[in-house]
Amino acid sequence: MIDATGRPQSLLVLGGSSQIAQSIVRQLVPGRCRTVVLAGRKSPRLTEATAVARAAGADTVEEVDFDVTDVSGHSRFAADVFDRFGDFDVVVVAAGVLGDQEIDEKDPASAAAVITTNFTGVAAAMLAVSNQLRAQGHGRMVVLSSVAGERARRANFIYGSSKAGLDAFAQGLGDALVGSGVRVMIVRPGFVVGRMTEGMRAQPFSTTPDAVATAVVHGIEAGASEVYAPAVLRWVFMGMRHLPRPVWRRLPS
């Protein structure tokens, strides 16, 4: 269980090859986290994430096959992984894709794939895992959302709308879990300079996977329900949400 200082002993990552998730693992394992299970599709990046967890010092590190778009298999996956490894103190929900706005606007199937991956599939997986967490009576679900979901922009409204749906779902799920011993923490990073955004121009208040991970770990320790990375974005978007639409449209992409 999570100890008095907020340090978990076991971790399940949905989207185990995520760069931010790897940074979270690197920071949690030295604290006390001894079991790390990385769920994702088999790939060199998932193997790399496994090596990162082992190098950090985890006692048990396992890869398990997980396809976030296979919504019919999520309940079976969740039951199997909890049965095999026991209780999990923290579940990090990191599965997602950025997509390519220019391509996705012209190809509805491509746009649907982004939305299915980032929202529909993730939401179904969160329900499946939350049922297991509810049954064990404790745990924390950390959901990697984005400030792009705070208000969709012309330049990335497909990705932004998928994160807006995920964010709203995570808020509702957190409310539904009150009293169960399970809590949901929503993480809203800004533009993350990393593998997913390689070749893109950095935006104001950009951050890094390591900086996001540090904010996540602090949030877990503090029992936070929402985390912005960097923290200033909480106040920036408090104002951004209320800009008139003609002004919002003119903001640089």
Secondary structure, DSSP 8 states (H G I E B T S, - for coil): ---TTS--SEEEEESTT-HHHHHHHHHHTTTT--EEEEEE--SHHHHHHHHHHHHHT-SEEEEEE--TT-GGGHHHHHHHHHHHH---SEEEE-------HHHHHH-HHHHHHHHIIIIIHHHHHHHHHHHHHHHHT-EEEEEE--GGGTS--GGGHHHHHHHHHHHHHHHHHHHHTTTTTEEEEEEEE--B-SSTTTTS---TT-B-HHHHHHHHHHHHHHT-SEEEESTTHHHHHHHHTTS-HHHHHHS--
